[in-house]
Amino acid sequence: MLEVKIITPDTTLFEGNADAITLPGAKGSFQVLKGHAPVVSNLTKGEVKLEQNGKTETFSIDSGIVEVLNNKVIVLV
Amino acid sequence: MANLKEVRGRIASTISTQQITKAMKLVSATKLRKAQTGIVQMRPYEKALSNILVNLSDSIDDERLSAFFNHKDSGKTLLVVITSDRGLCGAFNANVIKKVKTLIAGTYNELYNNKQLEILPIGKKGYDTLKKDGNLIFNTKHINLFQDLNSINANAVANIILENYLKNEYSSVEVVYNQFKNAATQVLVHDRFLPVKVTVSTETTLNNDYIFEPGKFEILQELIPRTLKTKFYRYLLDSFASEHGARMIAMDKATENAGELLKSFRLQYNQARQAAITREISEIVGGAAALEG
């Protein structure tokens, strides 16, 4: 299980758990699952996909930065 | 002694003024709460950004990033003046403008005389007042941000500043604004926005196990402008919250003053009324006495 936070300067878009998260990385889209190595990456225009119990939630972003550490994912949009 | 009708008119107009100031106070209180929520909402974002930045601090002296940190010898100075769009908020705007004028007369006098001082006014009040001075260079018309203050609009302005700064148009960018302490207190701050003051981080909890995608430099290239934009947005939020705090206090005082004025008018009114009654009675008594006599 991943703890995911998607924050903008104005508001918190999402805060909660997810099984997997797909992110539009600078070098191409990548997916983060439980136990992913610590990563800091630039994000480009695209969609952030959250998967939780078979359900998918998507957020469109223009740019951003993601930090993954100890099953915590913080997406700054 | 003031006549009855006159005093009655004054009472009526004071009451309606008091109603207006009371309503404005309530409106400001609501807006202040909204502005404060904005500041609170931004905190986790700021914190997450600075967390990432700490982990990258060892690559911050990369030469390709030096534009953000090094002081340049040539170029104009940009002074961002943040005021409000509306008045009736006590000394809020006057303080900012006074500070700008002191700076022009003092620290920036040479720059000003050489026309190397450019002003970017945010907020209508500052724009209107400073424009009257004539000699100031404005690089834009008044920027309308406070009607709908959000990070997207603020970032657009910050982007223009950053672009021009990186094009070497400016040697430094400074900001004069009201920092929000609490509803009753604003602190006037004159801050350097660019070049960035490097604070040597003594943080020893560096977690260097991170994989950096695509690389530290690329991330910093994205992260530094982002941090600056956040900082800029913070200035605006602070000023916005301060404005409503200041207006709330000003309107509270005005309501209070109207109440006191009303009290003295009512006293005057009653005195005039009693005097009139006494006069009438004595006239009647006098008239009756004259008839009897």
Interface residues (C-beta under 8 A of the other chain):
Chain A: K5 I7 T8 P9 D10 T11 T12 G25 A26 K27 A37 P38 V39 V40 S41 N42 S63 I65 E67 L69 I74 L76
Chain B: G38 Q41 M42 P44 Y45 A48 L49 N51 I52 N55 L56 N150 S151 N207 D209 Y210 I211 F212 E213 P214 E218 I219 E222 L223 R226 T230 Y233
